[in-house]
């Protein structure tokens, strides 16, 4: 018994098969979509990093007493930006025991400030919640 095989066509006589044309179109469409997606992700990333006119960082913190935590805060901002950074302190069990909004103004682009957060219980940590520019 012999197996049925598809006919073998002469090379170059009938052009590309429909499968080869479909593969080529899929490769082109996939490449265009991939480049477009990469450009979109790059644009969102750049806009997120460059679009922030205010950012902050907790350099260190120290528990001063059972009702106070001292925080060294560094804020980087645009020359004309003003805004607020929110700091919070948590107890050992994770509950929030103190919160403070720190206002910054002026033309400095880098501000180092030591801030004291008053707590209602013993604070064991301090963290920066957010820094937001005015109107943002």
N, C-alpha and C positions, 0 to 999 in steps of 0.2 A: 504494500500500500504506500502511496506517495503523498507527501504533504503538499498542500496548495500554498504556493508562495505568490506574493504580489508581483506583478510584472516589473521587470527591470527596464527602466526607460533609458534611452541613450543620453549620456552626460552632455549638458549644455543645450539640448535641443528644445526643451519645453520651459526653460526658465526655472525659477525657484518654486518649490512646492508651497502650498498654502500654510503648512506648518512652519516653514522657515520664515515666511512673511509675518505670521502671527508672533513668532518668537522675537523677531527684530522689533516689531511694534511694541511688544511688552517690555523689552529692554529699554527702549527710548522713553516710554511713559514712566517706567520705574525710575530711571535716571533723573528725569525732570522732576518727578515728585520727591525724590530723595534730596536733590539740591534745594528745592523749595522748602522742604521741612527743615533742613539744616540752616538755611538762611533765616527762617522764622524763629527757630530756637536761638540763634545767635543774636538776632535783633531784640528779642525779649530779654535775654541775658544782659546785653549791653544797656538797654533801657532801665533795667532793674538796678544795676550797679551805678551807672552814670546819672540816673534820674534822682537818686537819693541826695538831697541837699543837706541832710543831717544824719549823722550816725554816731553811736556812742559805744563805750566799752567800759566794763568794770575792771579796773586794774587790780585792785585788791580790796578786801574788807576785813574788819576787825571787830569783834564783839567787845565793846567798851564796858558795858555793865549788863545787868539783867534786863534793862529797859532801853538800851541804846546799842546800835550797830553803826560803826563808822565806815563809810564807803569812799574809795578813791575812784572818781568818775572822770573819764576822758571823753570829750565830745569833739567831733570833727564836723565842720559845717562850711557852707559857702559864706563868703564875706558879708553878704547882705541878708543872710537867713537868721531868723529868730525862732525860738520854739521851746519845747518842754521835753524833758526826759523823765520817765516814771521808773522809780526804783522800788523794790519790795524786799522785805526780809521774811524768812520762813523759820518756823520752829523745827525741832528735830523730827517731829511726826509729819512735816510737810505742810502744816497749816500756815496760812498767812498771818503774821503777827504785827506787821507794820508796813506802811506804804508812804511814799513821799514823791511829790512832783517837784522837779528842779527846773527852774526857768533860766534860760540863757539868752542874752542879747549882746549886741555889740558887733564890732567889725573883726574881731579875732576869728581865725579859721580853726584854731585848736585851743580848747579850753580844758584845763585840768582843775578839778575842784574836789575837795574833801567835804562830804556831806554826812550829816548825822541823821539816821532814821530812828525815831522814837518807836519803841515796841511795847505791846501790852503783855508780852511774855518773853522768855529768853529766846532771842533770835540766833540761830546757828548758821544762817547763810544770808547772802544778799545777792540780788540779781537785777539786771536791767530788763524791764518789761518792754519798753519801747521808747524811741525818740521820734517826735513828730514836729515838723516845721509848722509855723503859724499858717493857718489856712489850708492845712493838709491833712 
